[in-house]
Amino acid sequence: MTTADLVDSVKNVTARIRGLKDMVVVGTRETADLTVTVIARGKRRESSRQRLVYQESDTGSVLKSQPVFVDTWWLAARIGVVATGDR
C-alpha cells in the first residue's frame, strides 16, 4: 500500500463523517473528542458461487460452469476517544 492509498482512505472517511448529522470534523487532534487513524486498506476477491453459461456454435453446444467473483473492500483503523477529564 502506498501513501497515496492512505491519503485517499482518509479523504473517504472524512467525507463519510462530514455526511453524518451528529459528527463534526475538526482541524486538530487537540480539539477532537474522537480520532480515527487509518492504518491500512485493501481488497479481497473471492468466488462466491457458480453460474451456468450456455454457448452454441457451429461445432455444437456447451454448458459451462463459471465462477462469480465478489470484491470486498476493507479498511483497518484505530479509533481513539478522549476522556472527559483529559481536557
BALUM-197952 format. One record per residue (C-alpha): residue in one letter; x, y, z. Coordinates in nm, 2 decimals, decimal comma. Example, Ala and Ser with C-alpha at 12.3 -4.5 7.8 and 13.67 -1.06 7.14 Angstrom:
A / 1,23 / -0,45 / 0,78
S / 1,37 / -0,11 / 0,71
END
This chain:
M / 0,00 / 0,00 / 0,00
T / 0,13 / 0,35 / -0,08
T / 0,09 / 0,68 / 0,10
A / -0,15 / 0,79 / -0,18
D / -0,38 / 0,49 / -0,09
L / -0,38 / 0,60 / 0,28
V / -0,45 / 0,96 / 0,18
D / -0,74 / 0,85 / -0,04
S / -0,88 / 0,64 / 0,25
V / -0,85 / 0,94 / 0,49
K / -1,04 / 1,16 / 0,24
N / -1,31 / 0,89 / 0,20
V / -1,36 / 0,85 / 0,58
T / -1,36 / 1,23 / 0,63
A / -1,63 / 1,27 / 0,36
R / -1,84 / 1,00 / 0,52
I / -1,81 / 1,16 / 0,86
R / -1,90 / 1,50 / 0,72
G / -2,22 / 1,35 / 0,59
L / -2,33 / 1,24 / 0,94
K / -2,57 / 1,46 / 1,14
D / -2,42 / 1,41 / 1,48
M / -2,05 / 1,44 / 1,39
V / -1,83 / 1,74 / 1,30
V / -1,48 / 1,72 / 1,15
V / -1,24 / 1,95 / 1,34
G / -0,90 / 2,07 / 1,23
T / -0,67 / 1,94 / 1,51
R / -0,64 / 1,64 / 1,73
E / -0,64 / 1,86 / 2,04
T / -0,99 / 1,98 / 1,97
A / -1,13 / 1,63 / 1,88
D / -1,34 / 1,41 / 2,11
L / -1,28 / 1,11 / 1,88
T / -0,99 / 1,04 / 1,64
V / -0,97 / 0,79 / 1,36
T / -0,63 / 0,68 / 1,23
V / -0,63 / 0,49 / 0,90
I / -0,38 / 0,20 / 0,93
A / -0,43 / 0,00 / 0,61
R / -0,68 / -0,08 / 0,34
G / -0,72 / -0,35 / 0,08
K / -0,94 / -0,55 / -0,15
R / -1,02 / -0,92 / -0,14
R / -1,16 / -1,11 / -0,44
E / -1,33 / -1,44 / -0,39
S / -1,56 / -1,67 / -0,59
S / -1,89 / -1,67 / -0,41
R / -2,09 / -1,90 / -0,63
Q / -2,11 / -2,06 / -0,98
R / -2,33 / -1,97 / -1,28
L / -2,41 / -2,18 / -1,58
V / -2,34 / -2,04 / -1,93
Y / -2,48 / -2,20 / -2,24
Q / -2,28 / -2,15 / -2,56
E / -2,39 / -2,26 / -2,91
S / -2,16 / -2,27 / -3,21
D / -2,12 / -2,45 / -3,55
T / -1,95 / -2,74 / -3,37
G / -2,21 / -2,79 / -3,11
S / -2,34 / -2,66 / -2,78
V / -2,17 / -2,64 / -2,45
L / -2,29 / -2,58 / -2,10
K / -2,01 / -2,44 / -1,88
S / -1,99 / -2,36 / -1,51
Q / -1,82 / -2,02 / -1,44
P / -1,73 / -1,86 / -1,10
V / -1,90 / -1,54 / -1,00
F / -1,64 / -1,31 / -0,82
V / -1,72 / -1,07 / -0,54
D / -1,49 / -0,79 / -0,44
T / -1,48 / -0,69 / -0,07
W / -1,31 / -0,37 / 0,02
W / -1,18 / -0,33 / 0,38
L / -1,03 / -0,06 / 0,59
A / -0,83 / -0,10 / 0,92
A / -0,85 / 0,20 / 1,15
R / -0,76 / 0,28 / 1,51
I / -1,03 / 0,49 / 1,70
G / -0,92 / 0,70 / 1,99
V / -1,16 / 0,85 / 2,24
V / -1,07 / 1,15 / 2,46
A / -1,17 / 1,11 / 2,82
T / -1,38 / 1,39 / 2,96
G / -1,12 / 1,49 / 3,23
D / -0,83 / 1,49 / 2,98
R / -0,91 / 1,85 / 2,85
END
